[in-house]
Structure formats: C-alpha cells, structure tokens
Amino acid sequence: MSRAAAAWLADLDEEQQGPAWWGQPGGEHEAERRKWFYAPTDHGGLPFNAQFDWQQRRAMQLVASGLSPEGYALVSTIMGTENILDYIEEFSSEFDTRRGRDPSRYYLRVFGDPEGDEPWGWRFGGHHISLNFLIVGGEVRSTTPRFFGLDPAVSPLPGGASLDPLKAFQSTGRDLVNSLTPKARAVAMLLDRAPADIVMGNRSAFTDGATMLTLPEIMRRRAGDDDLIERLRVGGIARDALSKYDHADHEHVAVTSAPKGICGAELDRSQQNLLDRLVRTYHDGLPAGLVPSWDVENLYFAWAGPTNVGAPNYYRVQGDDMLIEWDNTSRNANHAHGVIRHISKDFGGDVLAEHRHAWH
C-alpha cells in the first residue's frame, strides 16, 4: 500500500497533488477524511478524468492493494456499470456534471505521508463505491466504512446469461430469512415493506436511533447547486413514496445501539452457517490478512420487505461492533446497496486516539 500510494503521488504534477494529497489523519483535514459518499457526487480527491492514463493505472494499483482479487473485480465491474446505467437513462442524467453517469468520475485521495512514520490513510470512491483505509505503524488498522452498490443490480447478457455481481449478497440474506420458522421470522422481520435506502446512510459516525437520510443529505453540497438539491428533494420524495413509509415506519426500522432482529444464538447450525456466510461475503473483498473475526452467536439479523425473489428487500446484521446494511428497492428492486461498518473502528478513530496517547 505504501509503495503504491507513493508511486501514484510521485507521478502527479503540483496542480494534481492539490486535491490528491492532504494532511495526515487526526490533523486539520480529519473532518474531511471522515466524509464518505456513495451517490454520484464529488467524493473529494483527484478524479480519474483529471489523470493521464499511466496515472490512472497507478491509482488502480493502490486500489488493488486494499482488495482481494474478488474485491478488485467487483470494484472494476461497478465502475464499468456506470455505462450501462447511462444507457438505461438514455444518456440524459445530469447531477453536478454534464455526464451524470460517468465511469471516469471516481476519486482518490491520500491523507498523510505513506512513506513516513506517522499514521496515514487513503480513500477511494465514486458512485456506488467507498473504500477507506487507515495505516498505523505499517499495519492496516481500519478498512471501513466499505460500500458496494449497483444500478442496475442485474443486467442481461447474450445467450440468456446475466451480470449479477452482488448475487451472493442478496441470495444469502434471502435464504437465511426463508429458512426461519414462522415464529423466528416474526422476530427477525422489521416490517413487511423495505425502506428506500440504507438507514444509517453515509453518516460519519454511528448515530443511535438513526433514520433514513433524504437524497440531498447524502450528497456533497457545493456553492451554486441549489437547483440540483431541489431536483433531488423532489425526486427523493417520489422515491420514498414508493416504499409507503411514514414517520412511524422510519422510527420502527431505525438503527439503534441495541440490535434488532433475531440473535444468532437462537438459530440452528445451518442457519448460523448462512449468517456466517453472509458476513463473510462482505469481507471477501479484503485480502485475507485484513479480515477480522466475529462470533455468529452474538450477531443479530433483521429483514424488511417480502422474501420472494424480485421483491424490494432490506436486511441488517448487527453486533460484535459490526453493522451491515443491504437494500434493493428502487428501479423495481434492481438497484442495490451494501455497506459494512465497524462501529468503533470506522476511519480508525480508536487507533488514532491510542497512537496520540502513546507517542504524543
């Protein structure tokens, strides 16, 4: 990681380094380092469309350093899927750029000196991707928040095949909820309807009692974007109306510090294996050495929406300092989001505090 980050930065000119290389974690840019997005907005950093081809290759080497081969394939596929989405929307979408669906609008930023002794980190993101890493003392100490999404989630291919990169994320969760007895499913079921988005959204820190954010709230605000924000507000109202959620429903599915759903300890062995496989799917994108451990019996699983294939759905896994959320609701349940967070370890805030106490 250090070599890849240093090589990328060395290839940039002074003007490019301005947005690409910011101060070290815990310093004056800490608030910005903790911002993350999954919408088609300015994620902060140097976008690919502002880099030469060899610089883009260096950037992807850094991205690959934080991912397993499976994770790198998923990230690369998500980036390319922007072209499919552009086609579906008849090449007409605009946000704060003329091309609203743009496979070259992915941003990379390094925080701190990747070759120094102090903590440093990096962030990569664009529509439906957010990767965040913190390195302290030569070790990767934080890999979350980590977000993957797709729109469309499934695309038809020649010969009756399908492009379905997030299949395991959805099918494993559905298999688990459908394996439950009626009594257990009643415990796991939050509501018979799915929310329109992940509930914690892109908040920088865990918020007890968090309810779903509006579309304008998940975007980066910039001067002169009032028209865009108004369009998003109106579009978001229409999107949310399809879920038929009212205030009480949002409060009911709110993310709370006390996990909701059914506890892993109440599942049988095969169901525990499904829950373990589901959590493992969210970690398969990491190199093996960065995958943490968890105790399935301490995890809680919750579901919202119908359980049949093709219906809008949402699930949550919470416990052991972990929060996983999944939704596939809009575009007739063909627009999916999946995110994993480690509540006290997001952005490595706990590690930075320990480092400052020990060394400063």
C-alpha positions in Angstrom: 0.0 0.0 0.0 2.7 2.4 1.0 4.7 1.8 -2.2 1.6 2.1 -4.4 0.5 5.3 -2.8 3.9 6.9 -3.0 4.3 5.8 -6.7 0.9 7.4 -7.6 1.7 10.6 -5.8 5.1 10.8 -7.4 3.5 10.6 -10.8 1.3 13.7 -10.2 2.2 17.2 -11.0 1.9 20.0 -8.5 -1.6 21.0 -9.6 -2.9 17.4 -9.4 -1.3 16.9 -5.9 -3.5 19.7 -4.5 -6.7 17.6 -4.4 -4.9 14.3 -4.2 -2.7 14.7 -1.2 -4.0 16.1 2.1 -2.8 16.3 5.7 -2.3 13.3 7.9 -5.2 11.6 9.8 -6.1 13.3 13.0 -4.9 16.7 11.7 -6.6 19.7 10.2 -8.3 17.6 7.5 -9.7 15.0 9.8 -13.3 16.1 9.3 -12.9 15.8 5.5 -11.3 12.3 5.9 -14.4 11.1 7.7 -16.7 12.2 5.0 -17.8 9.5 2.6 -20.4 9.2 -0.1 -22.0 6.6 -2.3 -24.0 8.9 -4.5 -22.9 10.4 -7.9 -21.4 13.4 -6.2 -17.9 14.9 -5.5 -16.3 12.3 -3.2 -13.2 14.5 -2.7 -9.9 13.8 -4.2 -8.4 13.6 -7.7 -10.9 12.1 -10.2 -9.8 9.7 -12.9 -10.9 12.1 -15.6 -8.2 14.6 -14.3 -5.4 12.0 -14.6 -3.4 10.7 -17.5 -3.7 7.0 -18.4 -0.5 6.0 -16.6 -1.6 7.9 -13.5 -4.9 6.1 -13.6 -3.0 2.8 -13.7 -1.0 3.8 -10.6 -4.3 4.8 -8.9 -5.8 1.4 -9.6 -2.7 -0.3 -8.2 -3.3 1.4 -4.9 -7.0 0.4 -5.0 -6.0 -3.2 -5.7 -3.6 -3.2 -2.8 -6.5 -2.9 -0.4 -8.7 -5.6 -2.0 -8.7 -9.3 -2.7 -8.9 -10.4 -6.4 -12.7 -10.8 -5.9 -13.0 -7.3 -4.4 -11.0 -5.8 -7.2 -13.2 -7.5 -9.8 -16.3 -6.2 -8.0 -15.0 -2.6 -7.9 -13.9 -2.7 -11.5 -17.3 -4.0 -12.5 -19.2 -1.3 -10.6 -17.2 1.4 -12.3 -18.0 0.0 -15.7 -21.6 -0.4 -14.9 -22.0 3.4 -15.0 -22.0 3.0 -18.8 -25.0 0.6 -18.5 -26.9 3.0 -16.3 -26.2 5.8 -18.7 -27.7 3.7 -21.5 -30.8 2.8 -19.4 -31.4 6.5 -18.6 -31.0 7.3 -22.4 -27.7 9.2 -21.8 -29.6 12.1 -20.2 -28.8 12.2 -16.4 -27.0 15.2 -15.0 -26.1 16.0 -11.5 -23.3 18.5 -10.8 -21.6 17.5 -14.0 -22.9 17.2 -17.5 -22.4 13.4 -17.6 -24.2 12.3 -14.5 -23.2 8.6 -15.0 -19.5 8.7 -15.6 -17.1 5.7 -15.2 -14.2 8.2 -15.0 -15.6 10.1 -12.0 -14.0 8.1 -9.3 -11.9 9.9 -6.8 -8.7 9.0 -4.9 -7.1 10.9 -2.1 -4.2 10.1 0.2 -4.0 11.6 3.8 -0.6 11.9 5.3 2.8 10.6 4.1 2.7 6.9 3.0 6.4 6.7 3.5 6.6 8.4 6.9 6.4 7.1 10.4 3.1 8.8 11.3 -0.4 7.4 10.5 -1.6 7.8 7.0 -4.7 6.7 5.0 -6.4 6.8 1.7 -9.9 7.0 0.3 -11.3 5.9 -3.0 -14.9 6.5 -4.0 -17.4 7.4 -6.7 -21.0 6.3 -7.5 -21.6 3.1 -5.5 -18.1 2.7 -4.2 -16.5 3.9 -1.0 -13.2 2.5 0.3 -11.5 3.9 3.4 -8.2 2.7 4.9 -6.0 3.8 7.8 -2.4 2.6 8.3 -0.6 3.0 11.6 2.9 1.7 12.3 3.0 -0.2 8.9 -0.2 -2.1 9.6 -3.7 -1.5 8.2 -5.8 -0.7 11.2 -9.2 0.3 9.6 -10.9 -0.8 6.4 -14.4 0.7 7.0 -16.8 2.2 6.0 -16.8 -0.1 2.9 -19.6 0.3 0.4 -20.5 -1.5 -2.8 -23.7 -0.9 -4.9 -25.0 -1.4 -8.4 -27.6 0.1 -10.6 -28.8 -1.9 -12.4 -28.0 -4.7 -9.9 -28.7 -7.3 -12.6 -28.1 -6.8 -16.4 -29.0 -9.2 -19.2 -26.2 -10.6 -21.3 -26.2 -12.5 -24.6 -27.3 -16.2 -24.6 -29.6 -15.7 -21.6 -26.8 -15.0 -19.1 -26.8 -12.3 -16.5 -24.4 -9.9 -15.0 -25.2 -10.2 -11.3 -22.1 -9.2 -9.2 -24.0 -8.8 -5.9 -25.9 -12.1 -6.2 -24.4 -13.6 -3.1 -25.1 -10.5 -1.0 -28.8 -10.8 -1.8 -29.5 -14.5 -2.2 -27.7 -15.5 1.1 -29.7 -13.0 3.1 -32.9 -14.2 1.5 -32.0 -17.9 2.0 -31.5 -17.1 5.7 -34.8 -15.3 6.3 -36.7 -18.0 4.3 -35.0 -20.7 6.4 -36.5 -19.3 9.6 -39.6 -20.8 11.3 -42.7 -18.6 11.3 -42.0 -17.7 14.9 -38.3 -16.9 14.3 -39.2 -14.9 11.2 -41.6 -12.8 13.1 -38.8 -11.9 15.4 -36.4 -11.1 12.5 -39.0 -9.2 10.5 -38.8 -5.4 11.0 -41.6 -4.5 8.5 -43.4 -6.1 5.6 -42.0 -3.2 3.4 -38.4 -2.3 2.7 -37.0 1.2 3.2 -35.8 3.0 0.1 -32.2 3.1 1.1 -29.7 2.0 3.8 -30.8 3.5 7.1 -27.6 4.8 8.6 -26.8 6.4 5.3 -23.3 7.9 4.9 -23.1 9.4 8.4 -19.5 9.8 9.5 -20.2 8.1 12.8 -22.7 5.6 14.3 -25.8 7.5 15.4 -28.2 5.8 17.9 -31.7 5.9 16.6 -30.7 6.9 13.0 -33.4 7.0 10.4 -33.0 7.1 6.6 -31.5 10.3 5.2 -33.0 12.2 2.3 -31.4 12.3 -1.1 -30.0 15.9 -0.7 -28.5 14.8 2.7 -26.3 12.1 1.1 -24.8 14.4 -1.5 -21.9 16.9 -1.1 -23.2 20.4 -1.0 -21.4 22.9 -3.2 -21.9 26.6 -3.9 -24.5 27.1 -6.7 -26.1 23.7 -6.5 -29.5 24.9 -5.3 -31.3 23.7 -8.4 -29.7 20.3 -8.1 -30.6 20.0 -4.5 -34.2 20.9 -5.2 -34.4 18.3 -8.0 -33.0 15.7 -5.6 -35.5 16.7 -2.9 -38.5 16.3 -5.3 -37.1 13.1 -6.7 -36.4 11.8 -3.3 -40.0 12.4 -2.2 -41.2 10.4 -5.2 -38.7 7.6 -4.4 -39.6 7.4 -0.8 -43.4 7.4 -1.5 -43.0 4.1 -3.4 -41.9 2.5 -0.1 -45.1 3.7 1.6 -43.1 4.5 4.7 -44.5 7.1 7.2 -42.7 8.6 10.2 -43.6 5.7 12.5 -42.2 3.2 10.0 -38.9 5.0 9.7 -38.7 5.1 13.5 -39.5 1.4 13.6 -36.6 0.4 11.4 -34.2 3.0 12.9 -30.7 1.7 13.6 -30.2 1.6 17.4 -27.3 0.7 19.6 -29.5 -2.2 20.9 -29.6 -4.6 17.8 -32.9 -5.5 16.3 -34.0 -8.8 14.8 -33.2 -12.4 15.8 -30.0 -13.3 17.6 -27.6 -15.8 16.1 -27.6 -17.8 19.3 -31.3 -18.6 18.6 -30.5 -20.0 15.1 -29.8 -23.7 14.4 -26.5 -24.8 13.0 -27.4 -24.5 9.3 -28.9 -21.0 9.8 -25.8 -19.9 11.7 -23.7 -21.1 8.7 -25.9 -19.0 6.4 -25.4 -16.0 8.7 -21.6 -16.6 8.8 -21.5 -16.9 5.0 -23.4 -13.6 4.7 -21.0 -11.8 6.9 -18.1 -13.4 5.1 -19.4 -12.2 1.8 -19.0 -8.6 3.0 -15.3 -9.4 3.9 -14.4 -11.4 0.8 -13.4 -8.2 -0.9 -10.5 -7.8 1.5 -7.1 -9.6 1.5 -7.2 -12.5 3.9 -4.9 -10.8 6.4 -7.3 -7.9 6.9 -10.4 -9.9 7.6 -11.5 -9.6 11.3 -13.1 -12.3 13.4 -16.7 -12.4 14.7 -18.9 -14.6 16.8 -22.1 -15.6 14.9 -24.0 -16.2 18.1 -23.5 -12.5 19.1 -24.9 -11.2 15.8 -28.4 -10.1 15.1 -30.2 -10.5 11.7 -33.2 -8.4 10.7 -35.2 -8.2 7.5 -37.7 -5.8 6.0 -39.9 -6.4 3.0 -41.2 -9.5 1.2 -39.0 -12.6 1.0 -39.8 -13.7 -2.5 -37.3 -13.2 -5.4 -37.7 -9.9 -7.2 -39.4 -8.1 -4.4 -37.9 -4.9 -2.7 -35.9 -6.0 0.3 -33.7 -4.8 3.1 -31.7 -6.6 5.8 -29.3 -5.7 8.6 -26.7 -7.6 10.6 -25.5 -6.0 13.8 -23.3 -7.0 16.7 -19.7 -7.5 17.7 -19.1 -3.8 16.8 -20.3 -4.6 13.3 -23.1 -3.1 11.2 -24.1 -4.4 7.8 -26.9 -3.0 5.8 -28.4 -4.0 2.5 -31.2 -2.6 0.4 -32.5 -3.4 -3.1 -35.7 -1.4 -3.5 -35.7 1.2 -6.3 -35.8 0.6 -10.0 -38.2 -2.3 -9.4 -35.8 -3.9 -6.9 -32.9 -3.7 -9.3 -30.8 -1.0 -7.6 -28.8 -2.4 -4.7 -26.6 -1.1 -1.9 -24.4 -3.0 0.6 -22.3 -1.5 3.3 -20.2 -2.8 6.2 -19.1 -0.7 9.2 -17.2 -1.5 12.3 -18.8 1.0 14.7 -15.9 2.0 16.9 -13.2 1.4 14.3 -14.6 3.3 11.3 -11.9 5.5 9.9 -9.6 4.2 12.6 -10.6 6.8 15.1 -9.9 4.5 18.1 -6.4 3.6 16.8 -5.6 7.3 16.2 -6.5 8.1 19.8 -4.3 5.3 21.1 -1.4 6.5 18.9 -1.6 10.0 20.1 -1.7 8.9 23.7 1.3 6.6 23.2 3.5 8.8 21.0 2.5 12.4 21.6 
